[in-house]
Each structure stands twice: as C-alpha cells, then as structure tokens.
Amino acid sequence: MMKRDDFQIGLEFYTGAGKWRCTDIGTRVIVAIKLDKTDESWYNGPPYAVAEAVLTSTILGDAASIPMNSIQNKC
C-alpha cells in the first residue's frame, strides 16, 4: 500500500490498528501518533500528550491513505 516516500510529517493515514498522524520520518521507520482520543488537544505538539509509536515496514505495508474498511468495500 504506502511506501516510506509516501509519508510526510502531518500526514494522516490508516492501518488495521486505526488512524495515525505521521510525526517524523526516519531512514527505515515512520514515527506516528495514534488518533484515538476524543480531545483533539492531545495531538498538539510536539511534544504530544500521547505516546509516539515507531512503525516499521511490516506495519507500514498495511498503511493506507483512506480507512481500511473503505478499501475492503471497494474489493
């Protein structure tokens, strides 16, 4: 689905685990925050009130720019 070059800081994307926002781009990983809180102020940063996660190519292979259920409904 998405490759490292598809990401930019601030990009929102989806995996099977939910919605994320890219906060940093490394050589082989993407750092992101999961967007699962109802209070949007948690996403103001850096620093963020939520933990950043390091996403590897294994996880990023599942990433998409639209919700996963939208992709499944198109198949």
PQR file of N, CA, C, O and H, with PARSE charges and radii, in Angstrom:
ATOM      1  N   MET A   1       0.815  -1.184   0.000 -0.4000 1.5000
ATOM      2  CA  MET A   1       0.000   0.000   0.000 -0.0000 2.0000
ATOM      3  C   MET A   1       0.868   1.261   0.000  0.5500 1.7000
ATOM      4  O   MET A   1       1.226   1.751  -1.071 -0.5500 1.4000
ATOM      5  N   MET A   2       1.215   1.800   1.183 -0.4000 1.5000
ATOM      6  CA  MET A   2       2.010   3.025   1.228 -0.0000 2.0000
ATOM      7  C   MET A   2       3.478   2.680   1.433  0.5500 1.7000
ATOM      8  O   MET A   2       3.813   1.721   2.128 -0.5500 1.4000
ATOM      9  H   MET A   2       0.924   1.402   2.053  0.4000 1.0000
ATOM     10  N   LYS A   3       4.343   3.472   0.821 -0.4000 1.5000
ATOM     11  CA  LYS A   3       5.781   3.313   0.974 -0.0000 2.0000
ATOM     12  C   LYS A   3       6.321   4.490   1.771  0.5500 1.7000
ATOM     13  O   LYS A   3       5.637   5.498   1.946 -0.5500 1.4000
ATOM     14  H   LYS A   3       4.070   4.251   0.256  0.4000 1.0000
ATOM     15  N   ARG A   4       7.538   4.357   2.247 -0.4000 1.5000
ATOM     16  CA  ARG A   4       8.152   5.408   3.062 -0.0000 2.0000
ATOM     17  C   ARG A   4       8.095   6.758   2.369  0.5500 1.7000
ATOM     18  O   ARG A   4       7.834   7.772   3.017 -0.5500 1.4000
ATOM     19  H   ARG A   4       8.093   3.538   2.104  0.4000 1.0000
ATOM     20  N   ASP A   5       8.331   6.791   1.080 -0.4000 1.5000
ATOM     21  CA  ASP A   5       8.326   8.054   0.330 -0.0000 2.0000
ATOM     22  C   ASP A   5       6.940   8.692   0.224  0.5500 1.7000
ATOM     23  O   ASP A   5       6.833   9.859  -0.154 -0.5500 1.4000
ATOM     24  H   ASP A   5       8.543   5.968   0.553  0.4000 1.0000
ATOM     25  N   ASP A   6       5.876   7.947   0.552 -0.4000 1.5000
ATOM     26  CA  ASP A   6       4.514   8.484   0.522 -0.0000 2.0000
ATOM     27  C   ASP A   6       4.206   9.334   1.748  0.5500 1.7000
ATOM     28  O   ASP A   6       3.228  10.082   1.758 -0.5500 1.4000
ATOM     29  H   ASP A   6       5.963   7.000   0.859  0.4000 1.0000
ATOM     30  N   PHE A   7       5.040   9.223   2.785 -0.4000 1.5000
ATOM     31  CA  PHE A   7       4.766   9.891   4.056 -0.0000 2.0000
ATOM     32  C   PHE A   7       5.395  11.274   4.109  0.5500 1.7000
ATOM     33  O   PHE A   7       6.443  11.529   3.517 -0.5500 1.4000
ATOM     34  H   PHE A   7       5.834   8.615   2.778  0.4000 1.0000
ATOM     35  N   GLN A   8       4.722  12.160   4.837 -0.4000 1.5000
ATOM     36  CA  GLN A   8       5.269  13.466   5.184 -0.0000 2.0000
ATOM     37  C   GLN A   8       4.755  13.803   6.576  0.5500 1.7000
ATOM     38  O   GLN A   8       3.711  13.301   6.993 -0.5500 1.4000
ATOM     39  H   GLN A   8       3.870  11.953   5.318  0.4000 1.0000
ATOM     40  N   ILE A   9       5.470  14.636   7.282 -0.4000 1.5000
ATOM     41  CA  ILE A   9       5.061  14.993   8.641 -0.0000 2.0000
ATOM     42  C   ILE A   9       3.700  15.674   8.589  0.5500 1.7000
ATOM     43  O   ILE A   9       3.478  16.588   7.794 -0.5500 1.4000
ATOM     44  H   ILE A   9       6.317  15.045   6.943  0.4000 1.0000
ATOM     45  N   GLY A  10       2.798  15.218   9.442 -0.4000 1.5000
ATOM     46  CA  GLY A  10       1.438  15.738   9.493 -0.0000 2.0000
ATOM     47  C   GLY A  10       0.439  14.917   8.691  0.5500 1.7000
ATOM     48  O   GLY A  10      -0.767  15.112   8.839 -0.5500 1.4000
ATOM     49  H   GLY A  10       2.978  14.476  10.087  0.4000 1.0000
ATOM     50  N   LEU A  11       0.913  13.999   7.841 -0.4000 1.5000
ATOM     51  CA  LEU A  11       0.022  13.161   7.038 -0.0000 2.0000
ATOM     52  C   LEU A  11      -0.769  12.225   7.938  0.5500 1.7000
ATOM     53  O   LEU A  11      -0.200  11.569   8.810 -0.5500 1.4000
ATOM     54  H   LEU A  11       1.893  13.841   7.721  0.4000 1.0000
ATOM     55  N   GLU A  12      -2.069  12.161   7.730 -0.4000 1.5000
ATOM     56  CA  GLU A  12      -2.901  11.208   8.457 -0.0000 2.0000
ATOM     57  C   GLU A  12      -3.111   9.992   7.573  0.5500 1.7000
ATOM     58  O   GLU A  12      -3.364  10.111   6.374 -0.5500 1.4000
ATOM     59  H   GLU A  12      -2.531  12.694   7.021  0.4000 1.0000
ATOM     60  N   PHE A  13      -3.002   8.808   8.191 -0.4000 1.5000
ATOM     61  CA  PHE A  13      -3.126   7.562   7.449 -0.0000 2.0000
ATOM     62  C   PHE A  13      -3.750   6.502   8.341  0.5500 1.7000
ATOM     63  O   PHE A  13      -3.929   6.711   9.541 -0.5500 1.4000
ATOM     64  H   PHE A  13      -2.797   8.711   9.165  0.4000 1.0000
ATOM     65  N   TYR A  14      -4.075   5.380   7.753 -0.4000 1.5000
ATOM     66  CA  TYR A  14      -4.771   4.312   8.452 -0.0000 2.0000
ATOM     67  C   TYR A  14      -4.004   3.007   8.348  0.5500 1.7000
ATOM     68  O   TYR A  14      -3.346   2.730   7.346 -0.5500 1.4000
ATOM     69  H   TYR A  14      -3.929   5.211   6.779  0.4000 1.0000
ATOM     70  N   THR A  15      -4.103   2.205   9.415 -0.4000 1.5000
ATOM     71  CA  THR A  15      -3.647   0.813   9.399 -0.0000 2.0000
ATOM     72  C   THR A  15      -4.803  -0.001   9.980  0.5500 1.7000
ATOM     73  O   THR A  15      -5.840   0.550  10.350 -0.5500 1.4000
ATOM     74  H   THR A  15      -4.637   2.431  10.230  0.4000 1.0000
ATOM     75  N   GLY A  16      -4.614  -1.303  10.054 -0.4000 1.5000
ATOM     76  CA  GLY A  16      -5.630  -2.145  10.676 -0.0000 2.0000
ATOM     77  C   GLY A  16      -5.860  -1.787  12.136  0.5500 1.7000
ATOM     78  O   GLY A  16      -6.902  -2.117  12.702 -0.5500 1.4000
ATOM     79  H   GLY A  16      -3.772  -1.751   9.753  0.4000 1.0000
ATOM     80  N   ALA A  17      -4.883  -1.105  12.752 -0.4000 1.5000
ATOM     81  CA  ALA A  17      -4.986  -0.706  14.161 -0.0000 2.0000
ATOM     82  C   ALA A  17      -5.687   0.634  14.340  0.5500 1.7000
ATOM     83  O   ALA A  17      -5.971   1.016  15.475 -0.5500 1.4000
ATOM     84  H   ALA A  17      -4.037  -0.836  12.292  0.4000 1.0000
ATOM     85  N   GLY A  18      -5.978   1.368  13.255 -0.4000 1.5000
ATOM     86  CA  GLY A  18      -6.679   2.640  13.387 -0.0000 2.0000
ATOM     87  C   GLY A  18      -6.038   3.769  12.600  0.5500 1.7000
ATOM     88  O   GLY A  18      -5.260   3.553  11.671 -0.5500 1.4000
ATOM     89  H   GLY A  18      -5.747   1.057  12.333  0.4000 1.0000
ATOM     90  N   LYS A  19      -6.396   4.988  13.008 -0.4000 1.5000
ATOM     91  CA  LYS A  19      -5.948   6.208  12.327 -0.0000 2.0000
ATOM     92  C   LYS A  19      -4.708   6.756  13.031  0.5500 1.7000
ATOM     93  O   LYS A  19      -4.623   6.740  14.258 -0.5500 1.4000
ATOM     94  H   LYS A  19      -7.028   5.163  13.763  0.4000 1.0000
ATOM     95  N   TRP A  20      -3.730   7.250  12.224 -0.4000 1.5000
ATOM     96  CA  TRP A  20      -2.460   7.741  12.732 -0.0000 2.0000
ATOM     97  C   TRP A  20      -2.115   9.065  12.081  0.5500 1.7000
ATOM     98  O   TRP A  20      -2.652   9.408  11.028 -0.5500 1.4000
ATOM     99  H   TRP A  20      -3.800   7.263  11.227  0.4000 1.0000
ATOM    100  N   ARG A  21      -1.205   9.816  12.717 -0.4000 1.5000
ATOM    101  CA  ARG A  21      -0.614  11.029  12.120 -0.0000 2.0000
ATOM    102  C   ARG A  21       0.902  10.911  12.186  0.5500 1.7000
ATOM    103  O   ARG A  21       1.471  10.670  13.250 -0.5500 1.4000
ATOM    104  H   ARG A  21      -0.768   9.537  13.573  0.4000 1.0000
ATOM    105  N   CYS A  22       1.542  11.081  11.048 -0.4000 1.5000
ATOM    106  CA  CYS A  22       2.995  10.997  10.962 -0.0000 2.0000
ATOM    107  C   CYS A  22       3.623  12.190  11.689  0.5500 1.7000
ATOM    108  O   CYS A  22       3.253  13.339  11.448 -0.5500 1.4000
ATOM    109  H   CYS A  22       1.079  11.276  10.183  0.4000 1.0000
ATOM    110  N   THR A  23       4.581  11.903  12.585 -0.4000 1.5000
ATOM    111  CA  THR A  23       5.261  12.962  13.328 -0.0000 2.0000
ATOM    112  C   THR A  23       6.744  13.056  12.997  0.5500 1.7000
ATOM    113  O   THR A  23       7.384  14.063  13.301 -0.5500 1.4000
ATOM    114  H   THR A  23       4.881  10.970  12.781  0.4000 1.0000
ATOM    115  N   ASP A  24       7.301  12.009  12.374 -0.4000 1.5000
ATOM    116  CA  ASP A  24       8.714  12.030  11.981 -0.0000 2.0000
ATOM    117  C   ASP A  24       8.960  10.918  10.965  0.5500 1.7000
ATOM    118  O   ASP A  24       8.257   9.908  10.942 -0.5500 1.4000
ATOM    119  H   ASP A  24       6.781  11.191  12.127  0.4000 1.0000
ATOM    120  N   ILE A  25       9.960  11.125  10.138 -0.4000 1.5000
ATOM    121  CA  ILE A  25      10.310  10.145   9.115 -0.0000 2.0000
ATOM    122  C   ILE A  25      11.779   9.788   9.286  0.5500 1.7000
ATOM    123  O   ILE A  25      12.660  10.638   9.158 -0.5500 1.4000
ATOM    124  H   ILE A  25      10.531  11.945  10.157  0.4000 1.0000
ATOM    125  N   GLY A  26      12.024   8.519   9.576 -0.4000 1.5000
ATOM    126  CA  GLY A  26      13.392   8.043   9.718 -0.0000 2.0000
ATOM    127  C   GLY A  26      13.861   7.367   8.438  0.5500 1.7000
ATOM    128  O   GLY A  26      13.134   7.322   7.445 -0.5500 1.4000
ATOM    129  H   GLY A  26      11.307   7.828   9.680  0.4000 1.0000
ATOM    130  N   THR A  27      15.057   6.853   8.470 -0.4000 1.5000
ATOM    131  CA  THR A  27      15.601   6.172   7.305 -0.0000 2.0000
ATOM    132  C   THR A  27      14.816   4.918   6.964  0.5500 1.7000
ATOM    133  O   THR A  27      14.573   4.631   5.792 -0.5500 1.4000
ATOM    134  H   THR A  27      15.647   6.889   9.276  0.4000 1.0000
ATOM    135  N   ARG A  28      14.411   4.157   8.005 -0.4000 1.5000
ATOM    136  CA  ARG A  28      13.695   2.902   7.774 -0.0000 2.0000
ATOM    137  C   ARG A  28      12.373   2.812   8.521  0.5500 1.7000
ATOM    138  O   ARG A  28      11.698   1.786   8.435 -0.5500 1.4000
ATOM    139  H   ARG A  28      14.608   4.390   8.957  0.4000 1.0000
ATOM    140  N   VAL A  29      11.987   3.840   9.242 -0.4000 1.5000
ATOM    141  CA  VAL A  29      10.758   3.797  10.044 -0.0000 2.0000
ATOM    142  C   VAL A  29       9.996   5.119   9.918  0.5500 1.7000
ATOM    143  O   VAL A  29      10.535   6.140   9.490 -0.5500 1.4000
ATOM    144  H   VAL A  29      12.536   4.673   9.312  0.4000 1.0000
ATOM    145  N   ILE A  30       8.740   5.057  10.304 -0.4000 1.5000
ATOM    146  CA  ILE A  30       7.896   6.235  10.433 -0.0000 2.0000
ATOM    147  C   ILE A  30       7.504   6.334  11.897  0.5500 1.7000
ATOM    148  O   ILE A  30       7.153   5.324  12.508 -0.5500 1.4000
ATOM    149  H   ILE A  30       8.302   4.228  10.651  0.4000 1.0000
ATOM    150  N   VAL A  31       7.557   7.516  12.466 -0.4000 1.5000
ATOM    151  CA  VAL A  31       7.094   7.741  13.835 -0.0000 2.0000
ATOM    152  C   VAL A  31       5.745   8.434  13.723  0.5500 1.7000
ATOM    153  O   VAL A  31       5.580   9.374  12.946 -0.5500 1.4000
ATOM    154  H   VAL A  31       7.842   8.336  11.970  0.4000 1.0000
ATOM    155  N   ALA A  32       4.779   7.960  14.511 -0.4000 1.5000
ATOM    156  CA  ALA A  32       3.421   8.490  14.387 -0.0000 2.0000
ATOM    157  C   ALA A  32       2.702   8.433  15.729  0.5500 1.7000
ATOM    158  O   ALA A  32       3.095   7.700  16.636 -0.5500 1.4000
ATOM    159  H   ALA A  32       4.913   7.197  15.142  0.4000 1.0000
ATOM    160  N   ILE A  33       1.638   9.227  15.831 -0.4000 1.5000
ATOM    161  CA  ILE A  33       0.749   9.156  16.992 -0.0000 2.0000
ATOM    162  C   ILE A  33      -0.576   8.575  16.524  0.5500 1.7000
ATOM    163  O   ILE A  33      -1.053   8.872  15.429 -0.5500 1.4000
ATOM    164  H   ILE A  33       1.319   9.823  15.095  0.4000 1.0000
ATOM    165  N   LYS A  34      -1.157   7.744  17.372 -0.4000 1.5000
ATOM    166  CA  LYS A  34      -2.457   7.152  17.062 -0.0000 2.0000
ATOM    167  C   LYS A  34      -3.542   8.157  17.415  0.5500 1.7000
ATOM    168  O   LYS A  34      -3.533   8.736  18.501 -0.5500 1.4000
ATOM    169  H   LYS A  34      -0.769   7.503  18.262  0.4000 1.0000
ATOM    170  N   LEU A  35      -4.468   8.359  16.500 -0.4000 1.5000
ATOM    171  CA  LEU A  35      -5.529   9.352  16.686 -0.0000 2.0000
ATOM    172  C   LEU A  35      -6.784   8.666  17.203  0.5500 1.7000
ATOM    173  O   LEU A  35      -7.739   8.460  16.454 -0.5500 1.4000
ATOM    174  H   LEU A  35      -4.476   7.889  15.617  0.4000 1.0000
ATOM    175  N   ASP A  36      -6.781   8.312  18.482 -0.4000 1.5000
ATOM    176  CA  ASP A  36      -7.916   7.602  19.058 -0.0000 2.0000
ATOM    177  C   ASP A  36      -8.509   8.291  20.290  0.5500 1.7000
ATOM    178  O   ASP A  36      -9.299   7.690  21.018 -0.5500 1.4000
ATOM    179  H   ASP A  36      -6.005   8.479  19.090  0.4000 1.0000
ATOM    180  N   LYS A  37      -8.134   9.533  20.518 -0.4000 1.5000
ATOM    181  CA  LYS A  37      -8.663  10.300  21.652 -0.0000 2.0000
ATOM    182  C   LYS A  37      -9.748  11.260  21.157  0.5500 1.7000
ATOM    183  O   LYS A  37      -9.688  11.733  20.021 -0.5500 1.4000
ATOM    184  H   LYS A  37      -7.492  10.020  19.926  0.4000 1.0000
ATOM    185  N   THR A  38     -10.726  11.545  21.996 -0.4000 1.5000
ATOM    186  CA  THR A  38     -11.776  12.481  21.607 -0.0000 2.0000
ATOM    187  C   THR A  38     -11.360  13.930  21.804  0.5500 1.7000
ATOM    188  O   THR A  38     -11.901  14.825  21.155 -0.5500 1.4000
ATOM    189  H   THR A  38     -10.774  11.162  22.918  0.4000 1.0000
ATOM    190  N   ASP A  39     -10.405  14.168  22.693 -0.4000 1.5000
ATOM    191  CA  ASP A  39      -9.923  15.525  22.951 -0.0000 2.0000
ATOM    192  C   ASP A  39      -8.763  15.835  21.998  0.5500 1.7000
ATOM    193  O   ASP A  39      -7.653  15.333  22.175 -0.5500 1.4000
ATOM    194  H   ASP A  39      -9.966  13.440  23.220  0.4000 1.0000
ATOM    195  N   GLU A  40      -9.033  16.663  20.991 -0.4000 1.5000
ATOM    196  CA  GLU A  40      -8.038  16.993  19.963 -0.0000 2.0000
ATOM    197  C   GLU A  40      -6.785  17.656  20.528  0.5500 1.7000
ATOM    198  O   GLU A  40      -5.735  17.616  19.886 -0.5500 1.4000
ATOM    199  H   GLU A  40      -9.935  17.070  20.847  0.4000 1.0000
ATOM    200  N   SER A  41      -6.866  18.263  21.713 -0.4000 1.5000
ATOM    201  CA  SER A  41      -5.699  18.945  22.276 -0.0000 2.0000
ATOM    202  C   SER A  41      -4.561  17.965  22.583  0.5500 1.7000
ATOM    203  O   SER A  41      -3.407  18.377  22.702 -0.5500 1.4000
ATOM    204  H   SER A  41      -7.719  18.295  22.234  0.4000 1.0000
ATOM    205  N   TRP A  42      -4.875  16.688  22.710 -0.4000 1.5000
ATOM    206  CA  TRP A  42      -3.846  15.679  22.957 -0.0000 2.0000
ATOM    207  C   TRP A  42      -2.877  15.590  21.782  0.5500 1.7000
ATOM    208  O   TRP A  42      -1.759  15.099  21.936 -0.5500 1.4000
ATOM    209  H   TRP A  42      -5.813  16.354  22.613  0.4000 1.0000
ATOM    210  N   TYR A  43      -3.297  16.059  20.613 -0.4000 1.5000
ATOM    211  CA  TYR A  43      -2.481  15.929  19.405 -0.0000 2.0000
ATOM    212  C   TYR A  43      -1.700  17.194  19.082  0.5500 1.7000
ATOM    213  O   TYR A  43      -1.029  17.258  18.051 -0.5500 1.4000
ATOM    214  H   TYR A  43      -4.206  16.458  20.488  0.4000 1.0000
ATOM    215  N   ASN A  44      -1.777  18.203  19.950 -0.4000 1.5000
ATOM    216  CA  ASN A  44      -0.988  19.416  19.755 -0.0000 2.0000
ATOM    217  C   ASN A  44       0.444  19.133  20.197  0.5500 1.7000
ATOM    218  O   ASN A  44       0.676  18.660  21.310 -0.5500 1.4000
ATOM    219  H   ASN A  44      -2.322  18.150  20.787  0.4000 1.0000
ATOM    220  N   GLY A  45       1.365  19.414  19.353 -0.4000 1.5000
ATOM    221  CA  GLY A  45       2.754  19.159  19.716 -0.0000 2.0000
ATOM    222  C   GLY A  45       3.647  19.360  18.524  0.5500 1.7000
ATOM    223  O   GLY A  45       3.200  19.874  17.498 -0.5500 1.4000
ATOM    224  H   GLY A  45       1.177  19.798  18.449  0.4000 1.0000
ATOM    225  N   PRO A  46       4.891  18.972  18.629 -0.5600 1.5000
ATOM    226  CA  PRO A  46       5.490  18.280  19.752  0.2800 2.0000
ATOM    227  C   PRO A  46       5.790  19.217  20.914  0.5500 1.7000
ATOM    228  O   PRO A  46       5.878  20.430  20.722 -0.5500 1.4000
ATOM    229  N   PRO A  47       5.943  18.684  22.087 -0.5600 1.5000
ATOM    230  CA  PRO A  47       5.700  17.305  22.497  0.2800 2.0000
ATOM    231  C   PRO A  47       4.200  17.011  22.544  0.5500 1.7000
ATOM    232  O   PRO A  47       3.379  17.905  22.751 -0.5500 1.4000
ATOM    233  N   TYR A  48       3.874  15.759  22.350 -0.4000 1.5000
ATOM    234  CA  TYR A  48       2.477  15.314  22.319 -0.0000 2.0000
ATOM    235  C   TYR A  48       2.076  14.723  23.664  0.5500 1.7000
ATOM    236  O   TYR A  48       2.917  14.213  24.404 -0.5500 1.4000
ATOM    237  H   TYR A  48       4.541  15.034  22.181  0.4000 1.0000
ATOM    238  N   ALA A  49       0.790  14.797  23.972 -0.4000 1.5000
ATOM    239  CA  ALA A  49       0.273  14.204  25.213 -0.0000 2.0000
ATOM    240  C   ALA A  49       0.071  12.702  25.059  0.5500 1.7000
ATOM    241  O   ALA A  49      -0.164  12.006  26.046 -0.5500 1.4000
ATOM    242  H   ALA A  49       0.107  15.211  23.371  0.4000 1.0000
ATOM    243  N   VAL A  50       0.159  12.203  23.845 -0.4000 1.5000
ATOM    244  CA  VAL A  50       0.059  10.762  23.587 -0.0000 2.0000
ATOM    245  C   VAL A  50       1.433  10.254  23.160  0.5500 1.7000
ATOM    246  O   VAL A  50       2.257  11.012  22.648 -0.5500 1.4000
ATOM    247  H   VAL A  50       0.350  12.769  23.043  0.4000 1.0000
ATOM    248  N   ALA A  51       1.661   8.988  23.374 -0.4000 1.5000
ATOM    249  CA  ALA A  51       2.954   8.390  23.025 -0.0000 2.0000
ATOM    250  C   ALA A  51       3.109   8.268  21.513  0.5500 1.7000
ATOM    251  O   ALA A  51       2.164   7.931  20.799 -0.5500 1.4000
ATOM    252  H   ALA A  51       0.992   8.373  23.790  0.4000 1.0000
ATOM    253  N   GLU A  52       4.320   8.548  21.044 -0.4000 1.5000
ATOM    254  CA  GLU A  52       4.630   8.315  19.638 -0.0000 2.0000
ATOM    255  C   GLU A  52       5.033   6.852  19.479  0.5500 1.7000
ATOM    256  O   GLU A  52       5.677   6.273  20.354 -0.5500 1.4000
ATOM    257  H   GLU A  52       5.087   8.822  21.624  0.4000 1.0000
ATOM    258  N   ALA A  53       4.648   6.270  18.360 -0.4000 1.5000
ATOM    259  CA  ALA A  53       4.992   4.876  18.070 -0.0000 2.0000
ATOM    260  C   ALA A  53       5.915   4.827  16.863  0.5500 1.7000
ATOM    261  O   ALA A  53       5.776   5.612  15.925 -0.5500 1.4000
ATOM    262  H   ALA A  53       4.125   6.740  17.650  0.4000 1.0000
ATOM    263  N   VAL A  54       6.852   3.902  16.902 -0.4000 1.5000
ATOM    264  CA  VAL A  54       7.751   3.679  15.772 -0.0000 2.0000
ATOM    265  C   VAL A  54       7.132   2.577  14.922  0.5500 1.7000
ATOM    266  O   VAL A  54       6.942   1.454  15.388 -0.5500 1.4000
ATOM    267  H   VAL A  54       6.965   3.265  17.664  0.4000 1.0000
ATOM    268  N   LEU A  55       6.824   2.906  13.683 -0.4000 1.5000
ATOM    269  CA  LEU A  55       6.182   1.958  12.786 -0.0000 2.0000
ATOM    270  C   LEU A  55       7.195   1.472  11.754  0.5500 1.7000
ATOM    271  O   LEU A  55       7.800   2.270  11.038 -0.5500 1.4000
ATOM    272  H   LEU A  55       6.979   3.818  13.305  0.4000 1.0000
ATOM    273  N   THR A  56       7.370   0.171  11.688 -0.4000 1.5000
ATOM    274  CA  THR A  56       8.341  -0.437  10.778 -0.0000 2.0000
ATOM    275  C   THR A  56       7.697  -0.765   9.431  0.5500 1.7000
ATOM    276  O   THR A  56       6.491  -0.593   9.255 -0.5500 1.4000
ATOM    277  H   THR A  56       6.878  -0.478  12.270  0.4000 1.0000
ATOM    278  N   SER A  57       8.489  -1.226   8.506 -0.4000 1.5000
ATOM    279  CA  SER A  57       7.979  -1.546   7.175 -0.0000 2.0000
ATOM    280  C   SER A  57       6.911  -2.634   7.227  0.5500 1.7000
ATOM    281  O   SER A  57       6.028  -2.663   6.370 -0.5500 1.4000
ATOM    282  H   SER A  57       9.469  -1.365   8.649  0.4000 1.0000
ATOM    283  N   THR A  58       6.971  -3.521   8.201 -0.4000 1.5000
ATOM    284  CA  THR A  58       5.951  -4.562   8.339 -0.0000 2.0000
ATOM    285  C   THR A  58       4.588  -3.937   8.594  0.5500 1.7000
ATOM    286  O   THR A  58       3.597  -4.334   7.980 -0.5500 1.4000
ATOM    287  H   THR A  58       7.688  -3.497   8.897  0.4000 1.0000
ATOM    288  N   ILE A  59       4.530  -2.974   9.483 -0.4000 1.5000
ATOM    289  CA  ILE A  59       3.274  -2.282   9.795 -0.0000 2.0000
ATOM    290  C   ILE A  59       2.886  -1.362   8.651  0.5500 1.7000
ATOM    291  O   ILE A  59       1.710  -1.264   8.302 -0.5500 1.4000
ATOM    292  H   ILE A  59       5.334  -2.651   9.982  0.4000 1.0000
ATOM    293  N   LEU A  60       3.865  -0.690   8.068 -0.4000 1.5000
ATOM    294  CA  LEU A  60       3.575   0.269   7.009 -0.0000 2.0000
ATOM    295  C   LEU A  60       3.064  -0.399   5.743  0.5500 1.7000
ATOM    296  O   LEU A  60       2.403   0.247   4.930 -0.5500 1.4000
ATOM    297  H   LEU A  60       4.820  -0.770   8.352  0.4000 1.0000
ATOM    298  N   GLY A  61       3.355  -1.672   5.564 -0.4000 1.5000
ATOM    299  CA  GLY A  61       2.817  -2.408   4.424 -0.0000 2.0000
ATOM    300  C   GLY A  61       1.308  -2.485   4.465  0.5500 1.7000
ATOM    301  O   GLY A  61       0.662  -2.737   3.447 -0.5500 1.4000
ATOM    302  H   GLY A  61       3.892  -2.197   6.225  0.4000 1.0000
ATOM    303  N   ASP A  62       0.746  -2.269   5.643 -0.4000 1.5000
ATOM    304  CA  ASP A  62      -0.701  -2.299   5.865 -0.0000 2.0000
ATOM    305  C   ASP A  62      -1.310  -0.893   5.833  0.5500 1.7000
ATOM    306  O   ASP A  62      -2.523  -0.742   5.972 -0.5500 1.4000
ATOM    307  H   ASP A  62       1.270  -2.064   6.469  0.4000 1.0000
ATOM    308  N   ALA A  63      -0.478   0.128   5.652 -0.4000 1.5000
ATOM    309  CA  ALA A  63      -0.949   1.513   5.739 -0.0000 2.0000
ATOM    310  C   ALA A  63      -1.657   1.954   4.457  0.5500 1.7000
ATOM    311  O   ALA A  63      -1.316   1.524   3.355 -0.5500 1.4000
ATOM    312  H   ALA A  63       0.508   0.005   5.539  0.4000 1.0000
ATOM    313  N   ALA A  64      -2.649   2.823   4.638 -0.4000 1.5000
ATOM    314  CA  ALA A  64      -3.397   3.372   3.505 -0.0000 2.0000
ATOM    315  C   ALA A  64      -3.803   4.800   3.819  0.5500 1.7000
ATOM    316  O   ALA A  64      -3.901   5.186   4.984 -0.5500 1.4000
ATOM    317  H   ALA A  64      -2.926   3.171   5.533  0.4000 1.0000
ATOM    318  N   SER A  65      -4.037   5.580   2.776 -0.4000 1.5000
ATOM    319  CA  SER A  65      -4.433   6.973   2.974 -0.0000 2.0000
ATOM    320  C   SER A  65      -5.931   7.124   3.209  0.5500 1.7000
ATOM    321  O   SER A  65      -6.402   8.217   3.522 -0.5500 1.4000
ATOM    322  H   SER A  65      -3.958   5.266   1.830  0.4000 1.0000
ATOM    323  N   ILE A  66      -6.680   6.038   3.062 -0.4000 1.5000
ATOM    324  CA  ILE A  66      -8.115   6.031   3.356 -0.0000 2.0000
ATOM    325  C   ILE A  66      -8.395   4.903   4.339  0.5500 1.7000
ATOM    326  O   ILE A  66      -7.597   3.971   4.438 -0.5500 1.4000
ATOM    327  H   ILE A  66      -6.298   5.150   2.808  0.4000 1.0000
ATOM    328  N   PRO A  67      -9.518   4.960   5.075 -0.5600 1.5000
ATOM    329  CA  PRO A  67      -9.814   3.913   6.064  0.2800 2.0000
ATOM    330  C   PRO A  67      -9.810   2.520   5.444  0.5500 1.7000
ATOM    331  O   PRO A  67     -10.226   2.339   4.299 -0.5500 1.4000
ATOM    332  N   MET A  68      -9.342   1.550   6.201 -0.4000 1.5000
ATOM    333  CA  MET A  68      -9.226   0.177   5.713 -0.0000 2.0000
ATOM    334  C   MET A  68     -10.568  -0.386   5.276  0.5500 1.7000
ATOM    335  O   MET A  68     -10.626  -1.129   4.296 -0.5500 1.4000
ATOM    336  H   MET A  68      -9.005   1.697   7.130  0.4000 1.0000
ATOM    337  N   ASN A  69     -11.655  -0.053   5.980 -0.4000 1.5000
ATOM    338  CA  ASN A  69     -12.965  -0.603   5.590 -0.0000 2.0000
ATOM    339  C   ASN A  69     -13.416  -0.039   4.250  0.5500 1.7000
ATOM    340  O   ASN A  69     -14.200  -0.688   3.559 -0.5500 1.4000
ATOM    341  H   ASN A  69     -11.608   0.550   6.776  0.4000 1.0000
ATOM    342  N   SER A  70     -12.951   1.145   3.856 -0.4000 1.5000
ATOM    343  CA  SER A  70     -13.263   1.699   2.550 -0.0000 2.0000
ATOM    344  C   SER A  70     -12.582   0.889   1.461  0.5500 1.7000
ATOM    345  O   SER A  70     -13.155   0.668   0.394 -0.5500 1.4000
ATOM    346  H   SER A  70     -12.314   1.672   4.418  0.4000 1.0000
ATOM    347  N   ILE A  71     -11.350   0.443   1.732 -0.4000 1.5000
ATOM    348  CA  ILE A  71     -10.631  -0.371   0.762 -0.0000 2.0000
ATOM    349  C   ILE A  71     -11.320  -1.730   0.605  0.5500 1.7000
ATOM    350  O   ILE A  71     -11.489  -2.219  -0.512 -0.5500 1.4000
ATOM    351  H   ILE A  71     -10.885   0.623   2.599  0.4000 1.0000
ATOM    352  N   GLN A  72     -11.716  -2.332   1.723 -0.4000 1.5000
ATOM    353  CA  GLN A  72     -12.364  -3.640   1.680 -0.0000 2.0000
ATOM    354  C   GLN A  72     -13.704  -3.556   0.953  0.5500 1.7000
ATOM    355  O   GLN A  72     -14.079  -4.493   0.247 -0.5500 1.4000
ATOM    356  H   GLN A  72     -11.579  -1.935   2.630  0.4000 1.0000
ATOM    357  N   ASN A  73     -14.431  -2.450   1.113 -0.4000 1.5000
ATOM    358  CA  ASN A  73     -15.725  -2.299   0.458 -0.0000 2.0000
ATOM    359  C   ASN A  73     -15.586  -2.131  -1.053  0.5500 1.7000
ATOM    360  O   ASN A  73     -16.531  -2.412  -1.790 -0.5500 1.4000
ATOM    361  H   ASN A  73     -14.126  -1.689   1.686  0.4000 1.0000
ATOM    362  N   LYS A  74     -14.426  -1.680  -1.526 -0.4000 1.5000
ATOM    363  CA  LYS A  74     -14.213  -1.489  -2.955 -0.0000 2.0000
ATOM    364  C   LYS A  74     -13.830  -2.783  -3.652  0.5500 1.7000
ATOM    365  O   LYS A  74     -13.903  -2.874  -4.877 -0.5500 1.4000
ATOM    366  H   LYS A  74     -13.658  -1.452  -0.927  0.4000 1.0000
ATOM    367  N   CYS A  75     -13.423  -3.780  -2.884 -0.4000 1.5000
ATOM    368  CA  CYS A  75     -12.981  -5.056  -3.482 -0.0000 2.0000
ATOM    369  C   CYS A  75     -14.169  -5.911  -3.860  0.5500 1.7000
ATOM    370  O   CYS A  75     -13.996  -7.016  -4.374 -0.5500 1.4000
ATOM    371  H   CYS A  75     -13.364  -3.705  -1.889  0.4000 1.0000
TER
END
